[in-house]
């Protein structure tokens, strides 16, 4: 003779007769509702709300993931544009004996160039950009284009300086020699 779970629970003292009758009545009511087609309205609405919430969470998660992928693709495209601009517009370095010192992150680097290139760098006509752990010289307008896309590539881009003489300059009579190197 098989003893039902409800009888076993009553013998163990975990449930009483009132609770058992209430559960049987609910179970019977549920079966009748299913026969009449009424059970899906109450039970289904909660399930549908839960499913809707889960779909919305998944859609939000997917949207964030797509946004991250688009940002990564955009950054990669910008880097490719910068690489192409530098490679197409780099100026061949003339090996010289003059060291031009500049800062890359927190380190001072030097580039040996000719006197003419040194003067152009100082005047703001040329700029130094970094491409894959090497340094390239480009014209100032090209450096401005690169700077619009990503500022971290341009290391040195001096402002163009025109020789403007100040009338009230007390040192106007003392010109700096052209061959002075510090």
Secondary structure, 3 states (H helix, E strand, C coil): CCCCHHHHHHHHCCCCHHHHHHHHHHHHHHHHHHHHCCHHHHHHHHHHHHHHHHHHHHHHHHHHHHHHHHHHHHHHHHHHHHHHHHHHHCECCCCCCEEEEEEECCEEEEEEECHHHHHHHHHCCEEEEEECCEEEEEEHHHHHHHHHHCHHHEEECCCCCCCCCCCCCCCCCCCCCCCCCC
